Amino acid sequence: MISYNPKDWITFIFRFHKADTFRQLIPMMIFIGTYSACIAYLEIEYWNLPEDSHVKNISIMHGMLGFVISLLLVFRTNTAYDRWWEGRKIWGSLVNNSRNLAIKLSVILKEDKDRVFFRKIIPSYASILNKHLKDEETGKQLFDDIVLEHHKHRPNQVAKMLFQRVNELYTTNKITGDQLIILNHEVQSFTDICGACERIKNTPIPYSYSAFIKKFIFFYVMTLPFGYVFNLGYYVIPVVVFIFYVLASLELIAEEIEDPFGNDANDLPTKKIAENIKRHVEELL
């Protein structure tokens, strides 16, 4: 995730970072510009259309469709941002639940051996969940005495080991039944958080909706030169390219943030959050 100062307007206007949509759209913008130049040249130099030609009135259609496409893009970006913000709230819950579990265990546990176990296992859940959501290899070994090599869903295995140790504390009379219930609620919340993150990751925007918006933008932009070349002349070329840049950029931004757990520039800093959890838990235990 990119860190920035929201009040620094100059940086926003004149800086093009590696994830900027302008860089990604350059090939398509060149194509659109060439296409617009060809249409403008043909209409101005070769097609002597009469004043009452219906082609000259095609701009009316663009005015009506522009309103429709703006509504579609607003809905698209709002839906994508809701997914991004929900992912942030879920990881915020993971931070709080990890702290709460560590706080309770720091008071309940008396033996250093138990404290060492939980000091390692609690932050490891956040770290492995981060890699699980990014489809990265989590490594064969969590630490010396815990191996996760043969398990595909590794966050589940860490949660299982976490509860096994809590249950062992209860069976050895190190914690009471009431304390077991309290700790069980915190451990269960980890799996709930993992499931919520997987729901966001594995359920993208429906294909038909995303494909329709792309087709709509493409055909809308491709018909713009026909309607505006009579009023703008060759200036229609930069105007059409700019309109395409704005519309396509909104769609690209929505595509990037609808999956907030990847490695894109605007995705959530889950690795940094996991490191913060590790630091807080180690301080508490």
N, C-alpha and C positions, 0 to 999 in steps of 0.2 A: 504494500500500500504506500502511496506517495504522501510524504509529509510536506505540508506547505502552509504558508501564511495567507489566510483568506482575504486579508486587506491589501495584499501586494498586487495591485492591478497591472502594473507594468510587466511584472514577470508573467502573468497569465496571458497577456496580449502578445508578447514578442518571443516567448519561449516555446519551442516545440520539443517536447520530451519524446523518448523513443516509443511511447505508447499512444502518441497523439494520433487522432483519426486522420489528420491530413496526410501523414506518411503512408498510412494504409490505403488511402483512397487515390493516391497519385496516379497509378495506372488507369483506373476507371475514369478519373477526371480528364486525363489526356484523351482518352477515347471519346468521352462526351464532348470535349472541346473540339476535336476533329470532326465529329459528326455534326455538331452545330455549325461549324464553319462551312461544311459541304452544303448543308441545307440553306444557309444564308446566301452562299454564292449562287446556287441554282435559282433561288427565288428572286434575287436581286438582278442577276445578269441574264437569266434565260427564261424564267417563267413570268411572262407579262400578264399577271392576273388582273381581271377587271376590278373596279372599285367596289362593286357589289358582290364580290366573290365570298362564298361562305367560309373559305379557308381563313380569311381575314377576321372572321368572327369567332375563331376557335378559342381565342383568349377568354371569352365568356365562360366556356367550359372549364378552363383552368381555374378561374376564380371560384367556381362552385366546388370543384374537386379539391382545391387547396384547403378549403375549410374542412372537408371530410378527412383528408390525409393528416391534417393537424390534430384532429380528434383521435385518430388511430394512434399516432405517435405519442400523444400525451398519455393515453391509456397504456401503451407499450412500455414507456419509460417509468411510469408510476408503478406498474406491476413488477418490473425488474428491480426498482429501488426498494419496494416492499420486501422482496426476497433477500436483498442485500442487508437491509436493516433488521429483518427477522434473524438472519444468521448472526449479526452482531449481538443481538439481545440474547441469543442462545449461548454464545460464547461468554457473554457477561455473566450468565447464570452459572456456567461452568467455573468461572473464577470465584464467584461467591460461594458456591457449594464446596469447592475444594478448600477454601479458607475455613468455612464453617466446620467441615469434617476435621481439618487439622486442629482447629481451636478446641473442639470437643475431645479429640484424642489426646491433645497436649495436657488436658486436665485429668482425663480418665487413666491414661497409661502410667504405669509406675516403673516398668523395666525398660532399660535402654535398648534392648534387643528389639522390642516391639516398636519403639519410637523410630529406630533406624529403618525398619521394614516400611512403615507407613511414610516416612520422609522420602523414600525412594519411589514407592508404588503410586502415591497420589499424583505427583507431577508427571509420572510416566504415562498416566492415562491421557492427559491433555496432549502430550508429545506424540503418542501413538495415534490418537484420534486425528491430529493435524495431518500426519502422514497418510493415514487411512483415507481421509477425504481427498487428498491430493494424489491418491493411487501410487504413493511412493513406497519403496521397500523400507520396512521398519527395522530391518536387522534381525539376525538370528537370535540374539540374546538381549534381554532387557537389562539384566545385570546378573551377577555370578550364579545365583541359585534359581533363576527363573528363565525358562526357555520357552520361546513362542514360535519356534521354527515351523511346526507342522500345522499351525492353525491359520486359516484364511482370514477370519474375522478377529483380529487381534485386540481391538478394544473390548470385545466381549470376554476374551480370556483374561485380560487385566482386571476387569470388573469381577469376574468369577474368583480370581485369586484374592482380590480385595475382600470380598464377602467371606471367602473361606477363612481368612485370617481373623475377621471379626467374629465369625461363628466359633472359631477355635478359642478366642478369648472368652467367649461365653461358656463353652464346655469345660474350660479349665478354671472357671469361677474367677476370672480376672475382671469381668464386667458383669453387671446384673442384667436381669431380663428387661428392665426399663431402659437401661443404657443400650442394649441390643436393638430395641425398637427405634431409639433415636438415631443410632448409627446406620441402621438398615435403611431408613428414609434417605439419608445422605448418599449412601452407596447406590440406591435405586435411581436417584436423580441422574447419575452419570449415564446410565443406559438410556434414560428418557432423552437426555441431551443428544446422545449419539444418534438415536432414531430420528429426532427432529432434524438434525443436520443431514442425514441420509435422505430424508424426505425432500429437502430442498435440492440436494445434489442430483437425485435420481428422477426428479419430476420436472423436466424443462417445460418451457412454454410450448403448447401444442404445435406440431409441425405445420399444419395447415394454416394456422394464424400467422406464424412467422414467415412462411413462404408467400402468403397473400400480401403482406406488407411490402416485402422486397419487390414483388412483381408490380404492385401498385406504384411504388416510388420509381421504378425503372420506366414503365410506360408513361407515367406522368411527365418525367423529365424528357423522355425521347420525343414527346409531342410539343414541348414548349417552343422550340425554334419555329415551328410552322405558324404559330399564332402571334409571336412577338417580333419576328424579323422585320415586318412592315413598319413597326413603330420604332424599333431600336437599331435597325440595320445590322452592321457587323458587331455592334456592342452586345448583341444577343449572345455572343459566344461566352464572355466572362460572366454574364448574368446567369445563364443556364448552368454553367459549371459551379457557380457559387450556390445556386439553389440545390443542385445535386449534393454538394458538399454538406450543406446544412441538414438536409433530410437523411442522407445516408449516415452521417455522423451520429445522429440521434439513435438510429437503429443499431449501429456498432456499439455505442455506449451501453445500450440496453442489453445486447448480447453478452457483453463483458461482465456486467454486474449481476446478471440473473443467476450466475453460478459464483457465489462469493468465496468459495473455498479453493480456488485454483491458484495459479502463480502469476496472474496478470497484475499489471501495475495498480489497478483500482480494487483488487480483491482484498479481503479482510486479512490483517496481519496476524493470522492464527499462530504462526511460529513465535512471534514476539509475545503474544498473550500466553502461550504455553511456557515460555521462559519466565514471564512474570509470576505465573502460578508456582513454578519451581522455586523461585526466590522467596516468595511469601510462605510457602509450606515449610521450607527449610528453616526459615526464621522462627516459625511458630513451634516446630518440633525439634 
